[in-house]
Amino acid sequence: MGRSGGGRVRSAHRRPDDAGGVWILTGMVLGALLYAGIVLMAIAGFTSVLPLVVIPPVLIALIGANSLLGGGRSRGRPTGRPIGSPGVEEADEPR
């Protein structure tokens, strides 16, 4: 008959996955290969792929600039003060 306990049987030589790290790396490698293929198409003269060549580096630059400027709040950090909250001095400008 079978084992008692009804639990899943794990093989001793099988290593548990690293919670998706392999899939992240696989996605990055396949994305880089796809981007290289698109660049190759642009070099070959297919001008319709030019937006696909330009947009990804621009998005990466914007995300990087946001990180450098302190964008995004991690958990545990306080959020910024709301606009117009007490304690914020406004310049005396004629209206």
DSSP file (Angstrom, degrees, kcal/mol; ACC not computed):
  #  RESIDUE AA STRUCTURE BP1 BP2  ACC     N-H-->O    O-->H-N    N-H-->O    O-->H-N    TCO  KAPPA ALPHA  PHI   PSI    X-CA   Y-CA   Z-CA
    1    1 A M              0   0    0      0, 0.0     2,-0.1     0, 0.0     0, 0.0   0.000 360.0 360.0 360.0-164.3    0.0    0.0    0.0
    2    2 A G        -     0   0    0      1,-0.2     2,-0.1     4,-0.0     0, 0.0  -0.313 360.0 -74.5-101.7-175.9    1.1    3.6    0.3
    3    3 A R        -     0   0    0     -2,-0.1     3,-0.5     4,-0.1     2,-0.2  -0.470  45.6-122.7 -76.4 149.6    2.6    5.8    2.9
    4    4 A S  S    S+     0   0    0      1,-0.2     3,-0.2    -2,-0.1    -1,-0.1  -0.598  87.3  55.7 -88.0 156.7    0.5    7.0    5.7
    5    5 A G  S    S-     0   0    0     -2,-0.2    -1,-0.2     1,-0.1     3,-0.1  -0.037  87.9-127.4 111.7 -30.0    0.1   10.7    6.4
    6    6 A G        +     0   0    0     -3,-0.5    -1,-0.1     1,-0.2    -2,-0.1   0.575  60.2 140.1  67.4   9.9   -1.2   11.7    3.0
    7    7 A G        -     0   0    0     -3,-0.2    -1,-0.2     1,-0.1     2,-0.2  -0.322  61.0 -86.8 -81.3 167.4    1.5   14.4    2.6
    8    8 A R        -     0   0    0     -3,-0.1     2,-0.6    -2,-0.1    -1,-0.1  -0.467  39.3-128.5 -71.5 143.8    3.4   15.3   -0.6
    9    9 A V        -     0   0    0     -2,-0.2     2,-0.4    -3,-0.1    -1,-0.1  -0.840  22.5-161.2 -96.2 125.5    6.5   13.3   -1.2
   10   10 A R        -     0   0    0     -2,-0.6     2,-0.2     2,-0.0     3,-0.0  -0.876  18.4-123.3-107.1 138.9    9.6   15.3   -2.0
   11   11 A S    >   -     0   0    0     -2,-0.4     3,-0.7     1,-0.1     0, 0.0  -0.549  15.5-133.7 -75.9 143.8   12.6   13.9   -3.6
   12   12 A A  T 3  S+     0   0    0      1,-0.2    -1,-0.1    -2,-0.2    -2,-0.0   0.788 103.1  49.5 -70.4 -27.5   15.8   14.3   -1.6
   13   13 A H  T 3  S+     0   0    0      2,-0.1     2,-0.5    -3,-0.0    -1,-0.2   0.524  86.7 100.4 -91.6  -5.2   17.8   15.5   -4.6
   14   14 A R    <   -     0   0    0     -3,-0.7    -4,-0.0     1,-0.0     0, 0.0  -0.707  64.9-144.7 -86.7 125.8   15.4   18.2   -5.8
   15   15 A R        -     0   0    0     -2,-0.5    -2,-0.1     1,-0.1    -4,-0.0  -0.708  22.2-114.0 -86.9 135.0   16.3   21.7   -4.7
   16   16 A P        -     0   0    0      0, 0.0    -1,-0.1     0, 0.0     0, 0.0  -0.344  38.1-101.4 -66.5 150.9   13.4   24.0   -3.9
   17   17 A D        -     0   0    0      1,-0.1     2,-0.1     4,-0.0     0, 0.0  -0.226  25.4-117.0 -69.7 164.0   12.9   26.9   -6.3
   18   18 A D    >   -     0   0    0      1,-0.1     3,-1.0     0, 0.0    -1,-0.1  -0.177  57.5 -91.1 -98.9  41.1   14.1   30.4   -5.3
   19   19 A A  T 3  S-     0   0    0      1,-0.2    -1,-0.1    -2,-0.1    -2,-0.0   0.854  90.3 -39.8  58.0  42.3   10.6   32.0   -5.3
   20   20 A G  T 3> S+     0   0    0      3,-0.0     4,-2.1     4,-0.0    -1,-0.2   0.390 101.8 121.6  96.7  -3.2   10.6   33.2   -8.9
   21   21 A G  H <> S+     0   0    0     -3,-1.0     4,-2.3     1,-0.2     5,-0.2   0.859  76.5  53.2 -62.0 -35.4   14.2   34.4   -9.3
   22   22 A V  H  > S+     0   0    0      1,-0.2     4,-2.5     2,-0.2    -1,-0.2   0.896 109.5  48.8 -65.4 -39.4   14.8   31.9  -12.1
   23   23 A W  H  > S+     0   0    0      2,-0.2     4,-2.4     1,-0.2    -2,-0.2   0.850 109.4  51.9 -71.2 -33.6   11.7   33.3  -13.9
   24   24 A I  H  X S+     0   0    0     -4,-2.1     4,-2.2     2,-0.2    -2,-0.2   0.944 112.7  45.1 -65.0 -46.8   12.8   36.9  -13.5
   25   25 A L  H  X S+     0   0    0     -4,-2.3     4,-2.5     1,-0.2    -2,-0.2   0.903 112.6  51.7 -62.8 -41.7   16.3   36.1  -14.9
   26   26 A T  H  X S+     0   0    0     -4,-2.5     4,-2.7     1,-0.2     5,-0.2   0.913 110.2  49.3 -61.4 -42.9   14.7   34.1  -17.8
   27   27 A G  H  X S+     0   0    0     -4,-2.4     4,-2.3     1,-0.2    -1,-0.2   0.886 110.9  49.4 -63.7 -39.5   12.4   37.0  -18.6
   28   28 A M  H  X S+     0   0    0     -4,-2.2     4,-2.2     2,-0.2    -2,-0.2   0.914 112.9  46.5 -67.6 -41.7   15.3   39.5  -18.6
   29   29 A V  H  X S+     0   0    0     -4,-2.5     4,-2.2     2,-0.2    -2,-0.2   0.935 115.1  45.7 -66.2 -45.6   17.4   37.2  -20.9
   30   30 A L  H  X S+     0   0    0     -4,-2.7     4,-2.4     1,-0.2    -2,-0.2   0.880 112.5  51.9 -65.8 -36.4   14.5   36.6  -23.3
   31   31 A G  H  X S+     0   0    0     -4,-2.3     4,-2.5    -5,-0.2    -1,-0.2   0.896 109.3  49.5 -64.7 -40.0   13.6   40.3  -23.2
   32   32 A A  H  X S+     0   0    0     -4,-2.2     4,-2.4     2,-0.2    -2,-0.2   0.898 111.6  49.0 -65.8 -40.2   17.2   41.2  -24.1
   33   33 A L  H  X S+     0   0    0     -4,-2.2     4,-2.1     2,-0.2    -2,-0.2   0.911 111.9  48.7 -65.0 -41.6   17.3   38.7  -26.9
   34   34 A L  H  X S+     0   0    0     -4,-2.4     4,-2.1     2,-0.2    -2,-0.2   0.917 111.6  49.4 -63.1 -43.3   14.0   40.1  -28.3
   35   35 A Y  H  X S+     0   0    0     -4,-2.5     4,-2.5     1,-0.2    -2,-0.2   0.896 109.2  52.4 -63.8 -39.9   15.3   43.7  -28.0
   36   36 A A  H  X S+     0   0    0     -4,-2.4     4,-2.2     1,-0.2    -1,-0.2   0.891 109.2  50.5 -62.7 -38.7   18.5   42.7  -29.9
   37   37 A G  H  X S+     0   0    0     -4,-2.1     4,-2.0     2,-0.2    -2,-0.2   0.889 110.0  49.5 -65.0 -39.2   16.3   41.1  -32.6
   38   38 A I  H  X S+     0   0    0     -4,-2.1     4,-2.1     2,-0.2    -2,-0.2   0.899 110.4  50.2 -67.3 -40.2   14.3   44.3  -32.9
   39   39 A V  H  X S+     0   0    0     -4,-2.5     4,-2.4     1,-0.2    -2,-0.2   0.909 109.2  52.2 -63.0 -41.1   17.5   46.4  -33.1
   40   40 A L  H  X S+     0   0    0     -4,-2.2     4,-1.9     1,-0.2    -2,-0.2   0.894 108.3  50.9 -61.5 -39.7   18.7   44.1  -35.8
   41   41 A M  H  X>S+     0   0    0     -4,-2.0     5,-2.3     2,-0.2     4,-0.5   0.897 109.4  50.9 -64.1 -39.1   15.5   44.6  -37.7
   42   42 A A  H ><5S+     0   0    0     -4,-2.1     3,-0.9     1,-0.2    -2,-0.2   0.903 110.1  49.3 -65.3 -40.2   15.9   48.4  -37.4
   43   43 A I  H 3<5S+     0   0    0     -4,-2.4    -1,-0.2     1,-0.2    -2,-0.2   0.860 106.0  57.7 -65.3 -34.5   19.4   48.1  -38.8
   44   44 A A  H 3<5S-     0   0    0     -4,-1.9    -1,-0.2    -5,-0.2    -2,-0.2   0.601 128.4 -95.9 -73.8 -10.4   18.1   46.0  -41.7
   45   45 A G  T <<5S+     0   0    0     -3,-0.9     2,-1.4    -4,-0.5    -3,-0.2   0.485  77.6 138.4 113.8   2.7   15.8   48.8  -42.7
   46   46 A F    > < -     0   0    0     -5,-2.3     3,-1.3     1,-0.2    -1,-0.2  -0.662  25.9-179.3 -81.0  94.2   12.4   48.0  -41.1
   47   47 A T  G >   +     0   0    0     -2,-1.4     3,-1.4     1,-0.3    -1,-0.2   0.663  68.0  76.4 -72.7 -15.1   11.6   51.5  -39.9
   48   48 A S  G 3  S+     0   0    0      1,-0.3    -1,-0.3     2,-0.1     4,-0.2   0.670  90.2  57.2 -71.2 -13.4    8.3   50.4  -38.3
   49   49 A V  G X> S+     0   0    0     -3,-1.3     4,-0.9     1,-0.2     3,-0.6   0.441  76.1  98.7 -94.2   0.8   10.2   49.0  -35.4
   50   50 A L  H X> S+     0   0    0     -3,-1.4     4,-2.1     1,-0.2     3,-0.8   0.873  78.6  54.8 -58.6 -40.0   11.9   52.3  -34.5
   51   51 A P  H 3> S+     0   0    0      0, 0.0     4,-2.5     0, 0.0    -1,-0.2   0.875 106.3  53.2 -60.9 -32.6    9.4   53.1  -31.7
   52   52 A L  H <4 S+     0   0    0     -3,-0.6    -2,-0.2     1,-0.2   -13,-0.1   0.696 110.4  48.1 -73.5 -18.1   10.2   49.7  -30.1
   53   53 A V  H << S+     0   0    0     -4,-0.9    -1,-0.2    -3,-0.8    -3,-0.1   0.815 118.4  38.5 -85.8 -34.6   13.9   50.6  -30.2
   54   54 A V  H  X S+     0   0    0     -4,-2.1     4,-1.4     2,-0.1    -2,-0.2   0.884 107.4  59.3 -85.6 -41.4   13.5   54.1  -28.7
   55   55 A I  H  X S+     0   0    0     -4,-2.5     4,-2.6    -5,-0.2     5,-0.2   0.899  97.9  55.3 -65.2 -46.6   10.8   53.6  -26.0
   56   56 A P  H  > S+     0   0    0      0, 0.0     4,-2.4     0, 0.0    -1,-0.2   0.916 109.5  45.9 -57.9 -45.1   12.4   50.9  -23.7
   57   57 A P  H  > S+     0   0    0      0, 0.0     4,-2.3     0, 0.0    -2,-0.2   0.884 112.9  51.8 -64.3 -33.3   15.6   52.9  -23.0
   58   58 A V  H  X S+     0   0    0     -4,-1.4     4,-2.3     2,-0.2     5,-0.2   0.928 110.7  47.3 -66.0 -43.7   13.5   56.0  -22.4
   59   59 A L  H  X S+     0   0    0     -4,-2.6     4,-2.4     2,-0.2     5,-0.2   0.906 112.0  49.8 -63.4 -41.5   11.3   54.2  -19.9
   60   60 A I  H  X S+     0   0    0     -4,-2.4     4,-2.4    -5,-0.2    -1,-0.2   0.896 111.0  50.2 -63.9 -39.6   14.4   52.7  -18.2
   61   61 A A  H  X S+     0   0    0     -4,-2.3     4,-2.5    -5,-0.2    -2,-0.2   0.897 110.9  48.9 -65.4 -39.9   15.9   56.2  -18.0
   62   62 A L  H  X S+     0   0    0     -4,-2.3     4,-2.1     2,-0.2    -2,-0.2   0.908 112.7  47.1 -66.3 -41.5   12.7   57.6  -16.5
   63   63 A I  H  X S+     0   0    0     -4,-2.4     4,-2.0     2,-0.2    -2,-0.2   0.909 113.4  48.9 -66.0 -41.2   12.5   54.9  -13.9
   64   64 A G  H  X S+     0   0    0     -4,-2.4     4,-2.4     2,-0.2    -2,-0.2   0.901 110.4  50.4 -64.3 -40.7   16.2   55.3  -13.0
   65   65 A A  H  X S+     0   0    0     -4,-2.5     4,-2.0     1,-0.2    -1,-0.2   0.882 108.3  53.3 -64.7 -37.7   15.8   59.1  -12.7
   66   66 A N  H  <>S+     0   0    0     -4,-2.1     5,-3.3     1,-0.2    -1,-0.2   0.903 110.2  47.5 -63.1 -40.8   12.8   58.5  -10.4
   67   67 A S  H ><5S+     0   0    0     -4,-2.0     3,-1.3     3,-0.2    -2,-0.2   0.906 111.2  50.5 -66.9 -41.1   14.9   56.2   -8.2
   68   68 A L  H 3<5S+     0   0    0     -4,-2.4    -1,-0.2     1,-0.3    -2,-0.2   0.834 109.0  52.0 -65.8 -31.6   17.8   58.7   -8.1
   69   69 A L  T 3<5S-     0   0    0     -4,-2.0    -1,-0.3    -5,-0.2    -2,-0.2   0.378 123.5-103.1 -87.2   4.7   15.4   61.5   -7.1
   70   70 A G  T < 5 +     0   0    0     -3,-1.3    -3,-0.2     1,-0.2    -2,-0.1   0.740  62.6 165.1  85.0  23.3   14.0   59.5   -4.2
   71   71 A G      < +     0   0    0     -5,-3.3    -1,-0.2    -6,-0.2    -5,-0.0  -0.306  40.5  37.8 -72.0 158.4   10.8   58.5   -5.8
   72   72 A G  S    S-     0   0    0      1,-0.1     2,-0.5     2,-0.0     0, 0.0   0.513  76.8-119.3  75.4 135.5    8.6   55.8   -4.4
   73   73 A R        -     0   0    0      4,-0.0     2,-0.1     3,-0.0    -1,-0.1  -0.916  18.8-143.5-110.8 131.1    8.2   55.2   -0.8
   74   74 A S    >   -     0   0    0     -2,-0.5     3,-1.6     1,-0.1     2,-0.1  -0.476  39.6 -81.9 -84.3 164.9    9.2   52.0    0.9
   75   75 A R  T 3  S+     0   0    0      1,-0.2    -1,-0.1    -2,-0.1     0, 0.0  -0.406 116.5  30.1 -66.8 140.6    7.1   50.6    3.7
   76   76 A G  T 3  S+     0   0    0      1,-0.4    -1,-0.2    -2,-0.1    -2,-0.0   0.176  93.2 108.7  96.0 -18.1    7.9   52.2    7.1
   77   77 A R  S <  S-     0   0    0     -3,-1.6    -1,-0.4     1,-0.1     2,-0.1  -0.742  74.8-113.6 -90.1 141.2    8.8   55.6    5.6
   78   78 A P        -     0   0    0      0, 0.0    -4,-0.1     0, 0.0     2,-0.1  -0.397  29.6-115.6 -71.2 149.7    6.4   58.4    6.3
   79   79 A T        -     0   0    0      1,-0.1     0, 0.0    -2,-0.1     0, 0.0  -0.389  39.9 -90.4 -76.7 162.6    4.6   59.8    3.3
   80   80 A G        -     0   0    0      1,-0.1    -1,-0.1    -2,-0.1     3,-0.1  -0.238  49.7 -88.6 -69.3 162.5    5.2   63.4    2.3
   81   81 A R        -     0   0    0      1,-0.1    -1,-0.1    -3,-0.1     3,-0.1  -0.463  48.6-106.5 -69.8 143.3    3.1   66.2    3.8
   82   82 A P    >   -     0   0    0      0, 0.0     3,-1.6     0, 0.0     2,-0.1  -0.352  43.7 -90.5 -67.0 152.9   -0.1   67.0    1.8
   83   83 A I  T 3  S+     0   0    0      1,-0.3    -3,-0.0    -3,-0.1     0, 0.0  -0.429 112.2  17.9 -65.2 132.4   -0.1   70.1   -0.3
   84   84 A G  T 3  S+     0   0    0      1,-0.2    -1,-0.3    -2,-0.1     3,-0.1   0.599  88.0 149.6  83.0  12.2   -1.4   73.1    1.7
   85   85 A S    X   -     0   0    0     -3,-1.6     3,-1.4     1,-0.1    -1,-0.2  -0.394  58.3 -84.5 -74.8 157.1   -1.0   71.5    5.1
   86   86 A P  T 3  S+     0   0    0      0, 0.0    -1,-0.1     0, 0.0     3,-0.1  -0.286 114.3  39.7 -60.0 144.7   -0.2   73.7    8.1
   87   87 A G  T 3  S+     0   0    0      1,-0.3     2,-0.7    -3,-0.1    -2,-0.1   0.291  82.9 115.8  98.2  -9.6    3.4   74.5    8.5
   88   88 A V    <   -     0   0    0     -3,-1.4     2,-0.4    -4,-0.0    -1,-0.3  -0.843  60.7-141.5 -95.4 117.1    4.1   75.0    4.8
   89   89 A E        -     0   0    0     -2,-0.7     2,-0.4    -3,-0.1    -5,-0.0  -0.626  13.1-154.7 -82.2 130.7    5.0   78.6    4.2
   90   90 A E        -     0   0    0     -2,-0.4     2,-0.1    -6,-0.0    -1,-0.0  -0.800  23.3-106.7-103.6 147.1    3.7   80.1    1.0
   91   91 A A        -     0   0    0     -2,-0.4     2,-1.3     1,-0.1    -1,-0.0  -0.433  33.5-112.7 -69.9 143.0    5.3   83.0   -0.7
   92   92 A D        +     0   0    0     -2,-0.1    -1,-0.1     2,-0.0     0, 0.0  -0.654  52.3 164.0 -79.2  99.2    3.6   86.3   -0.5
   93   93 A E        -     0   0    0     -2,-1.3     2,-0.2     2,-0.0    -3,-0.0  -0.938  40.3-114.4-118.4 139.8    2.4   86.8   -4.0
   94   94 A P              0   0    0      0, 0.0    -2,-0.0     0, 0.0     0, 0.0  -0.480 360.0 360.0 -69.1 141.6   -0.2   89.3   -5.2
   95   95 A R              0   0    0     -2,-0.2    -2,-0.0     0, 0.0     0, 0.0   0.422 360.0 360.0-106.3 360.0   -3.2   87.6   -6.6
